[in-house]
């Protein structure tokens, strides 16, 4: 289902947000949005995404590509930002309190 929302930016110009949602058995199983300067572009993008997601493999591709927050943080720590062990432990403690990672998660 495509919804176009018009909103005002801080500078007063208009922006159009295209929101595409896929429902299965009355529940939203996928939602995606993108903002455009022109309403016509928002509609075109939304219609295209709807068609892509209607294919049998459309949503399956997205489900396979899901990555957890824990995996993203681990990758960031290893590849981008060399930080101290105490900072890593502190970040993991916060994520654990939020329930985003399990207690057994340890750094490599």
ZIQUIMO-V665204 format. One record per residue. N is the residue number from 0. SS is DSSP state (@ for helix, = for strand, . for the rest). PSI is psi in degrees with one decimal (none if undefined). OMEGA is omega as a letter, one per 20 degrees, with the letter a starting at -180 (999 if undefined). Layout:
# ZIQUIMO-V665204
{{N | SS | PSI | OMEGA} {N | SS | PSI | OMEGA}}
This chain:
# ZIQUIMO-V665204
{{0 | . | 129.3 | a} {1 | = | 133.0 | r} {2 | = | 134.2 | r} {3 | = | 124.2 | r} {4 | = | 128.8 | r} {5 | = | 134.0 | r} {6 | = | 159.1 | r} {7 | = | 137.1 | r} {8 | . | 170.2 | a} {9 | . | -32.0 | a} {10 | . | 2.6 | r} {11 | . | -11.5 | r} {12 | . | 160.0 | a} {13 | = | 145.9 | r} {14 | = | 149.7 | a} {15 | = | 120.9 | r} {16 | = | 122.0 | r} {17 | = | 124.1 | r} {18 | = | 121.7 | r} {19 | = | 124.2 | r} {20 | = | 142.1 | r} {21 | = | 125.9 | r} {22 | = | 140.8 | r} {23 | = | 125.1 | a} {24 | . | 40.2 | r} {25 | . | -0.1 | a} {26 | = | 143.4 | r} {27 | = | 119.2 | r} {28 | = | -15.0 | r} {29 | = | 139.0 | r} {30 | = | 137.9 | a} {31 | = | 143.3 | r} {32 | = | 158.0 | r} {33 | = | 144.1 | a} {34 | = | 138.8 | a} {35 | = | 158.9 | r} {36 | . | -23.9 | a} {37 | . | 134.4 | a} {38 | @ | -37.6 | a} {39 | @ | -42.5 | r} {40 | @ | -38.3 | r} {41 | @ | -43.4 | r} {42 | @ | -42.9 | a} {43 | @ | -46.5 | r} {44 | @ | -44.5 | a} {45 | @ | -43.6 | r} {46 | @ | -40.8 | r} {47 | @ | -44.9 | r} {48 | @ | -38.5 | r} {49 | @ | -45.7 | r} {50 | @ | -41.0 | r} {51 | @ | -39.4 | a} {52 | @ | -16.8 | a} {53 | @ | -17.3 | r} {54 | . | 151.5 | a} {55 | . | -35.9 | a} {56 | . | -3.5 | a} {57 | @ | -55.3 | a} {58 | @ | -30.0 | r} {59 | @ | -38.9 | r} {60 | @ | -39.8 | a} {61 | @ | -37.9 | r} {62 | @ | -37.4 | r} {63 | @ | -33.7 | a} {64 | . | -0.9 | a} {65 | . | 138.0 | r} {66 | . | 139.4 | r} {67 | . | 161.8 | r} {68 | @ | -39.8 | r} {69 | @ | -43.0 | r} {70 | @ | -39.6 | r} {71 | @ | -42.5 | a} {72 | @ | -44.5 | r} {73 | @ | -44.1 | r} {74 | @ | -41.9 | r} {75 | @ | -45.8 | a} {76 | @ | -42.5 | a} {77 | @ | -37.9 | a} {78 | @ | -27.1 | a} {79 | . | -53.0 | a} {80 | . | 99.8 | r} {81 | . | 110.6 | a} {82 | . | 169.6 | a} {83 | . | 157.8 | r} {84 | @ | -36.9 | a} {85 | @ | -34.0 | r} {86 | @ | -38.6 | r} {87 | @ | -46.5 | r} {88 | @ | -39.5 | r} {89 | @ | -42.6 | r} {90 | @ | -42.1 | r} {91 | @ | -36.5 | r} {92 | @ | -41.8 | r} {93 | @ | -46.1 | r} {94 | @ | -36.2 | r} {95 | @ | -43.3 | r} {96 | @ | -34.8 | r} {97 | . | -7.1 | r} {98 | . | 18.5 | a} {99 | . | -19.2 | r} {100 | . | 161.0 | r} {101 | . | 160.0 | a} {102 | . | -27.0 | a} {103 | . | -5.6 | a} {104 | . | 125.1 | r} {105 | . | 154.1 | r} {106 | . | 157.1 | a} {107 | . | none | 999}}
